[in-house]
Amino acid sequence: MAKKRPLRNPLKAIRAKCLECCGGSPKEVRLCPDLSCVLHPFRTGKNPFPRRKRKAKDTSATTCGVSTVAAKPREVQLSLFAE
């Protein structure tokens, strides 16, 4: 029976692959000149393309002490030809 591998964070797996490729030297991983490698941006073990955090919608009627006026619902055009 095959040995079961523990689940691993993908960034940590990429980092381990880069360490293996560079002979186990973290300095060589940092200095890696192979820009054609698809793993190159991820070699440090961090995501170079982080997602932006979404702002939470404000549920209160006031924002910073300024009251907001309720927006009028938009009218939807139901036909292709404007009347």
C-alpha positions as CSV (number, residue, x, y, z in Angstrom):
1,M,0.0,0.0,0.0
2,A,1.3,3.4,-0.9
3,K,2.4,5.8,1.8
4,K,-0.3,8.5,2.3
5,R,1.0,12.1,1.9
6,P,-0.2,14.8,4.2
7,L,-2.1,17.6,2.5
8,R,0.1,20.7,2.0
9,N,-0.5,24.3,1.3
10,P,0.1,24.9,-2.5
11,L,2.5,27.8,-1.8
12,K,4.6,25.6,0.6
13,A,4.6,22.9,-2.1
14,I,6.0,25.3,-4.7
15,R,8.6,26.6,-2.2
16,A,9.7,22.9,-1.6
17,K,9.9,22.3,-5.3
18,C,12.1,25.4,-5.8
19,L,14.3,24.4,-2.9
20,E,14.7,21.0,-4.5
21,C,15.5,22.5,-7.9
22,C,18.1,24.9,-6.4
23,G,19.9,22.2,-4.4
24,G,18.3,23.0,-1.1
25,S,19.7,26.5,-0.9
26,P,17.3,29.3,0.1
27,K,19.7,31.9,-1.2
28,E,19.7,30.3,-4.6
29,V,15.9,30.2,-4.6
30,R,15.9,34.0,-4.0
31,L,18.5,34.5,-6.8
32,C,16.8,32.1,-9.3
33,P,17.5,33.4,-12.8
34,D,14.9,31.2,-14.6
35,L,12.2,33.6,-15.5
36,S,10.7,31.1,-17.9
37,C,9.6,28.9,-15.0
38,V,5.9,29.2,-14.3
39,L,6.6,28.8,-10.5
40,H,9.1,31.7,-10.5
41,P,6.7,34.4,-9.0
42,F,5.7,32.0,-6.2
43,R,9.3,30.8,-5.3
44,T,9.4,32.7,-2.1
45,G,6.4,30.9,-0.7
46,K,4.1,34.0,-0.8
47,N,1.4,34.9,-3.3
48,P,2.6,37.8,-5.4
49,F,-1.0,38.4,-6.6
50,P,-3.1,38.9,-3.4
51,R,-6.8,39.5,-3.7
52,R,-8.1,42.8,-2.7
53,K,-10.2,42.8,0.5
54,R,-13.7,43.7,-0.2
55,K,-15.2,46.5,1.9
56,A,-18.1,45.5,4.1
57,K,-21.3,47.2,3.2
58,D,-22.5,49.7,5.8
59,T,-25.8,48.5,7.1
60,S,-26.5,51.7,9.2
61,A,-28.4,54.7,7.8
62,T,-25.5,57.0,8.6
63,T,-21.9,57.1,7.6
64,C,-19.4,59.1,9.6
65,G,-22.2,61.2,11.1
66,V,-23.7,62.1,7.7
67,S,-27.1,60.7,7.0
68,T,-27.7,59.2,3.6
69,V,-30.9,59.8,1.6
70,A,-32.6,56.6,0.5
71,A,-32.0,56.1,-3.2
72,K,-35.0,56.1,-5.6
73,P,-35.4,52.7,-7.2
74,R,-34.3,52.7,-10.8
75,E,-36.9,52.3,-13.5
76,V,-36.4,49.3,-15.8
77,Q,-37.1,49.7,-19.5
78,L,-39.1,46.6,-20.5
79,S,-39.2,47.2,-24.3
80,L,-36.5,47.7,-26.9
81,F,-38.2,50.9,-28.1
82,A,-38.3,53.9,-25.9
83,E,-41.8,55.5,-25.6
